[in-house]
Amino acid sequence: MAHHPDPALLPADTPSSGGERREPSTGAPGVGRLIGLDLARGLAVFGMYAVHVGPAPAQGGVSAS
């Protein structure tokens, strides 16, 4: 039988072995990930804009082939 320490006696930074879920940390790696995601989305939107608003291939635009 495994011994489980009393959670009230554990320090605050000690992870508990129970099935409780912890809040995700809000540190710098998450912020960098969000900035990268925003950058990728902005690039995708810019590309869609260029494809739909740019000149047609018959009028001097770039074609796929």
C-alpha positions in Angstrom: 0.0 0.0 0.0 1.4 3.4 -1.0 1.9 6.1 1.5 0.3 9.5 0.5 1.5 12.5 2.5 -1.1 14.8 4.0 -1.6 17.7 1.4 -1.9 20.2 4.2 1.7 19.4 5.3 3.3 19.7 1.8 5.0 22.9 0.8 3.1 25.1 -1.7 5.4 24.3 -4.6 5.3 20.5 -4.2 3.2 18.8 -6.8 0.4 16.7 -5.3 0.0 13.1 -6.4 -3.8 13.4 -6.6 -5.9 13.7 -9.7 -6.4 17.5 -9.4 -5.7 19.7 -12.3 -3.4 22.7 -12.0 -3.8 26.0 -13.7 -1.4 26.5 -16.7 1.5 28.8 -15.9 1.4 32.2 -17.5 5.2 32.6 -18.1 7.2 34.0 -21.0 7.1 30.8 -23.1 3.3 31.1 -23.4 3.6 34.7 -24.5 6.2 33.9 -27.1 4.0 31.1 -28.4 1.0 33.4 -28.7 3.1 36.1 -30.5 4.3 33.4 -33.0 0.7 32.2 -33.5 -0.5 35.8 -34.1 2.3 36.3 -36.6 1.5 33.1 -38.5 -2.2 34.1 -38.6 -1.4 37.6 -39.8 0.9 36.2 -42.6 -1.9 33.8 -43.6 -4.4 36.7 -43.8 -2.0 38.8 -45.8 -1.5 35.9 -48.2 -5.2 35.4 -48.7 -5.7 39.2 -49.3 -2.9 39.2 -51.9 -4.4 36.2 -53.7 -7.9 37.6 -53.9 -7.1 41.2 -54.5 -4.0 40.9 -56.7 -4.1 41.0 -60.5 -5.4 38.0 -62.5 -2.8 35.8 -64.3 -4.3 37.0 -67.6 -3.5 40.6 -66.6 0.1 40.1 -65.7 -0.4 38.4 -62.3 1.5 35.3 -61.1 0.1 31.9 -62.1 0.4 28.6 -60.3 2.2 26.9 -63.2 
